[in-house]
Amino acid sequence: MSATKDELLRRLRSFGQEHLLAFWDQLNPAERDGLEQQLAAVDFDRLSRLATGRDASPDWGELAARALPPRAIRLGDTHNEFHPDEARARGEELLRKAAVGMILVAGGQGTRLGFPHPKGLLPLGPLSKRTLFEILFDRLRAVALRYAAPIPLYIMTSPATHAETLQFLTANGRFGLAEDELRLFCQGVMPAVDAASGKVLLADRAQLALNPDGHGGMLGALARSGCLADAQRRGVQHFFYGQIDNPLLQVCDPLLLGYHLLAGSEMTSQVVAKQDPLDRVGNVAIIDGRTQVIEYSDLPESAARRRTSDGYLYFWAGSIAVHVFAVEFLARMEQQQQQLPFHRALKKSPCVDSAGNRVEPAAANSIKFERFIFDLLPAAQNPIVVEGDAAEVFAPVKNAAGAARETVATSQAAMMARDRVLLRAGGVVVADDVAVEVNPRWALDAADVTRRLAPGTRITTPTYFV
């Protein structure tokens, strides 16, 4: 690239961002080239609108007041729209046709866990010490083996995790996945702006302060990387989507896939019933005829506590970031991705001051902009939510030891509890205080357990079934 300093200044001055060249004269040619490339990638007009709040947020209180419950498949409801046996059969048929792919969002670092690596590298198996990647890969391989069909996996990384993730998976032979069954793609970034002035922050003299653009950035990154075209070439018709931090993720669950097909849905979301009105999960509802998610931070407390006449939470459907997408829907929406709104969050962003000195802020000093994948819901045809049992489908690991929930310890406890239920369903006797871990390649369901162990078998010591 070869723009002069004056040319760059003219562009930046029109947006009040000329400070980004404050150290230009101190940079070497390589640093100047790198900074110029970063500046060329920024849509300063859009950033200006976001920073000044001209993309106004809706009145969530007013919207929540007229919201309706989502179209849903509820656990144990005999009046559900579709029968589970029919749904499972349809999902299994789709898997056998090799028409399913998987998107795994794995761009996060384990910083909050005190783990200075990509979160997928976290050893989480209660007995096996398998990493999160290996735990989910094992389930994917088990499903693919059962239905005798490949399930290509597309993993979204971030600039902070891409290189280390690639190195780790390569060094470990992709944990048994063939090279052509696994592709990595990297999400985009957005500049962080000073919360007071709206000016873009510099991470150092030649580097903009950048943040990943949110899991909603998956849409554009999937297409830019060629992964969307690869899936279409393979004949993939539907994507199962999940996030790396949930070891209970029911990878490519045929029941969920089947409900998605029976509903004629372009986007199906797995949800759990909220146990507390203020649970920190998105709330799925219908507003003005369109299904959408109200973030827990946007839902007024009075609305969150609202109950039906029979005492149940009105906003019951908690989003757990598990979806099924029709590939045609994602291809169509990729052409309209600019319609996805950006959400703002205050964040502490290390930066340099006007003298070039490093600043480590003690409080939030910047606005982070990101897109959320659930904002595709309002555009989807025939969306539906499917309730899962939280004990079986959701035990994310997000917090450091000592927190009340979503820690390594609570996640491991949930894994072992689920596996005891699986073993017991297969006729095995195991007490609640016995540590067990079941690799899904050993047993994906109770029938597999029965084929491997005689009914009445007692497990009395910690056991990893593999």
Summary of the structure (lengths in Angstrom):
residues: 466
radius of gyration: 23.7
end to end distance: 54.3
largest distance: 80.3
contacts: 1504
relative contact order: 0.15
helix: 37%
strand: 23%
